Amino acid sequence: MDVRLRNNVNIIGDGQTVMVMAHGFGCDQNMWRFLTPSFTRDYKLVLFDLVGSGKSDLTAYDYKKYSHLQGYADDLIEIIDDATDKPVIFVGHSVSTMIGLLACNTAPEKFSRQIMVAPSPCYINDGDYHGGFSEEDIAELCETIEGNYLGWSSAMAPNIMGAPDQPELSEELTNSFCRTNPDIARHFADVTFTSDHRDELDKCQVPSLILQCDDDFIAPTTVGEFMKNTMPDATLSIINNVGHCPHMSSPDQCAVAMKRFLEYQ
């Protein structure tokens, strides 16, 4: 299957260095549109939709392959190979930060740096690790999504987006959730929220920026601090923002933190 068709790959920008950007759960590549203008002059940006999201080829969704995030990581490596033969900068949001981490650990030679926007390797509290949710919370969340995905989308999207002064963004996220095939969304949600990739963090050989909001109930700052202390070469940048989608609600702050990281790496 053609990679560009499968993942609805689009390439923009005038630079020579390739930056690959991957969206989060229930979203698509259009969510990067507030951030991309800060990088199109200096980078070639590769945008794509995860299989099952956006305008990807839904017939390519394989429930067995995508029962683990490694399936998406394998797709990411194929997208990189199709776009360039040089190492890339990877920018992932939310669950795609872990997809990027898995891809980096699988093929570190294909990555020069990675930028992790609102990452979490594990959403469930475990001993001294505070991921933000109990096992019961996650079980209830998955049950709600299974039983009433559209209702969950309408109720949760505004909380996930945050951005209380930008209600249009919450509406956009709600609509994006609701456009996603419900069966695929339920499956992807279960894979996303029950996964635990903490044991992959110390394997990472790529310099990494962990970019988090100071008020994000999905990925609290304790998660960023844990990741920074566990990864061999990680920088933590916390911005003043409410919500889980700072690339949409606070793109200027994101761009400043990203450029600072890229300048000094």
N, C-alpha and C positions, 0 to 999 in steps of 0.2 A: 504493500500500500504506500502511496506517495505521502511522505512525511508532512509536506506543506499542506496538502489537502486534509489529511487526517487531523492535524492540529490547527488548521486555519492560520498558518504562519504568515505574518506580515513584517516587512523590514523597512525601517525608516531611518533617516539620519545621514549625516555627511561625513562622519569620522571614520577612521580606520580601525580603531579598537571596537570589538564587538561586546555589547552589553545585552544579555538575555534576561527578559523580565517575565515572571510567572505569577499569575493571580491566585487568590485564595478561594476557599469554599464558597460555592454559589455565585461566583463572580465570573468575569471574563476579561480579556485584554483591554477592553475599553476603559476599565477602572484606572489604568495608568495614565490617562490622557492629561491629567493635571500636572503630572510629574515629568512626562517625556519632553516638554519644551525646554526644560533646563539642561537636557543632555543631547539633543539632536545635532547640535553644531559640532560636538567633539566626539561623538560615538555613533556607531551603527547599531541601532536598537532592533533586536529580534523579539517580536511580540507574538504570543500564541495562546491558544485556548487548550486547557487540559481536556483530554478526551472525556466526553460526557458533559462538557460545559460550553457555553457560548455557541459559536458556529463551527465547532469541531464536528467530525463525522461520527454521529451517534451510533452508527452500525459497527464502529470499531470498538465500542465499549465491551470489554470482556470481563465478566464478573470475577472470574478466577484470577486473571492477570492483575486486576486492580483491587484485589482483596488485601493487598499490601502496597504501601507507598512506593516500594521498589519498582512496581510496574510503571508508574509515572516517571520515576528516575531514569529508567531505561529509555522511555520516550524522549526525555530531556537530552540525554546523550546523543540520540539519533538526530534531534533537532540541531544540536551544536555541530555535529559532524556534517550535516547538510549545509550549514551556514558558513563554516570557516574551518581552516586547518590549524588555527592558532588558539591559545588559551583565551577564555572569555571571562568577563565579569558577570556574575550571576546575581540577579536581584529577585528575591522571592518574598511573597506576602503570606503570612499565616501558615497554613498547611504546606504551601509550596516552599517555605524555608526548609522544612524537613525533606521534601523531595529533592531540593538542591543539595542538602547535606549528604543524602544517600548517594546522589550522583557524584558529588565531589569525592566521597570515599571510595566509590567504585572506579572512577577514572580521574584521579587528581591532576593528571597532566593536562586535562582539558579546561582547567579552571585556574585563573590567576588570583581572583578574589571573589568573595561572596558577601552580599549585603542582605541581611535577614530582617525584614520589616515585620514587627509584632510576632516574633517566633515563639513556639512552645514545643519542646520535645516530648512533653507529657502533661496532660491537662488534669491528671488525678493526683491528689495529695498522697504522699507516701513517706511516712516517718518524718524526717526533717525537711523533706522536699515539699514545697508548697506550690502546687500547680494551679490552684485556684478553685478546684472542685473535689468533692468527695466521690467515691465510687457510686454512691446512691444518686448523686446529682447527675452524673454522666448516664447512668442507667435510665433515669427518668427522662433526661433529654432525648436519648435515643428512642425511647418508647413513644414520646410525644411526636417526634419526627415521623416515626413509623405509622402512628395512628392518624396524625393530622398535619401533614407537612406544610400545607398552605397556611393553616392557622398558625403554626409555629413560625413560619416565615414572616407573617404580618406582625406578630407580637414581638419577635426577637430582633428583627432587622434594625429598628430604631435604637435598641440598646447596644447592639454590636457596632453600629456606625458611630454612636455618640453624637458629636457635633451638634449640640443643642441649638446653636445659632444658624444651622444650615439644614433645615428640615427637608430640603429637596434631595439631599444626599441619602437620607434615610428612606425616602420614597424610591429613589433609584435602586438602593440595595434590596428593598422589599420586592420590587419588580423583577430584579435579576434573580433572586431566589425563586420567585414564582414561575419564571420562564424555564427553569431547569427541570428536566424530566424527573418527576417525583420518585420513580423507582431508583434511578441512578443517584439522585440526591440522598435518598435514605441509605443506600449502600455506601456512598462516599462519606456520609456523616459518621456512620458507624466506624469505618476505617480510620477516619480523621480523629475522632474524639476518644477512641479507645486505644490508640497506638501509643507506644512508649519507645522513643528513640534516644533515651539518655545515654545508652551504652555506645552510641555512634559519635557522641560529641568529642571524646578525647582521641578519636581516630582521625579527626579532620586535620589535613596538612595545609589547608588554604587559609590565608589571612582573612578574617571575617569581621564584619561590622554587625553588631546586634543593635537594632534601632527600635526602641520601645517608647510608648507613651507613659506618662506618669499616672494616668488614670485609665486603665484598660482591664475590665473584669475578666476578659477572655485570657489574656496573657499578662499577669501582674508583674511588677518590677522584680519580685523575688525570683521569677523565672529567668529574667535577663541576667541577674547577678549570678545565679547558679550556672548558667551557660558560660558566662565570662570566666568564672573560676574553674570550669571544667575543660574548656577548649584550649588547645595549646597556644593559639595566636588569635585572640579575640579582643575587640574593642567594644565597649558598651556606651551607647549614646542614648540618653533619656530626654525626650522632648516634652514640652508642656502642652498636652493635648488630651482631650477626653475621647475615648473610643478605641476601636481596634483597626481603624483604616486611616492612618495618618497620611498616607500617600494621596488620599482624597480630601480629607478635612484640613490638613496642614501641609500641603506639598512644599511650600517654601522652606519650612523648618527641615523637612526630610531632605530636600536638595542640598541645603547648607551642610547638614551632617554627612551626607554621602560624599559631597565634593571634598570636604575636609579629610575624610577617610581615604579617598582615592588619591588626593594630593600627597599625602604623607606615607603611602604604602609603596 
